[in-house]
Amino acid sequence: MRERFMSLKILFAVAMTLTLAAGAWASPYSDAVIADNPTAYYRLDETLGSGTAVNSHGAGESGSVNGGVSFGFPGAGSGTGTSAKWDGVDSYIQVLDTNNALDLQTGTAFTMEYWMKPTGHRSNDGNWHVLSRSDAGGSHSDAFIVNSGSGASGCPGHCAENVRFHTDGWGGGNHRVDSAANTVILDQWTHVVGTYNGSNEMTLYLDGVQAAFEDNINIGPGADAIGDLFIGTLGTCCAGGADYAGYLDEVAVYNGAALSAAQVAAHYAAVPEPSTLVLLVFGPAMLWVLRRSR
């Protein structure tokens, strides 16, 4: 009995050590992102009350926090640090982009990437702008990704939405790709990546898998030099009307590169599923106890 008790104590100590190690395992996801050289990478690991969202890689500038954006919440998964929460009312992060590092232009490929966990819906099932590159008034959009409530039809209680990736919202023509309805679930993390090849192709990936593709794009980004990057809204014009509500984590923009399907899949795979993490943490310890009890 005493030996079994000691084994359980050792199991607990080993499990706690492995759990702490897993929590500190911050390199796989960020390493995968940085290896693909983003122009800007906002990990959103700031502490509560911070007024700045720091860019951790590339030439992109840091952003200023406006309204109801708060930090210090659980991240998208192991290795992603903490996340930030948007309350959906006049809440956004604005990157002034005075050095034009984030100018998205027709003829130049780019990628937008982030993790999101929406917590609600707009009352009219309209679009929430999650990540956009536009002028402050929102009238000269280079590109943006929205979390659309209109994808929730047929889902009881509006429990799911879809994602729409645009090159230029006001350009007419063929300028966007949409995922199928009900592909984003409330209160659940989703990895979102939108790529543009610089001419005719746009691809949208959700959780590492291609969700939409179009090879007949005829309207590229607006390439407006006065534009800024906005996280959580379309522009200062639209605060309160198009603001995202929920959590965001690991926001990255790659100006000049369209990530490949293999790169996107590798980024997603770098965040272990919860079941995999449990196995990694407790598996070795359980195996040791079983062997000791024979």
Buried (B, 14 or more C-beta within 10 A) or exposed (E): EEEEEEBEEBBEEBBEEBBEEBEEBBEBBBEBBBEBEBBBBBBBBBEEEBEEBBBBBBBBBBBBBBBBBBBBBEBBBBBBBBBBBBBBEBBBBBBBBEEEBBBBBBEBBBBBBBBBBBBBBBEEBEBBBBBBBBBBEBBBBBBBBBBBBBBBEEBEEBBBBBBBBBBBBEBEEBBBBBBEBBBBBBEEBBBBBBBBBBEEBBBBBBBBEBBBEBEEBEBBBBBBEEBBBBBBBBBBBBBEBBBBBBBBBBBBBBBEBBBEBEBBBBBBBBBBEEEEBEEBBBEEBBEBBEEEEE
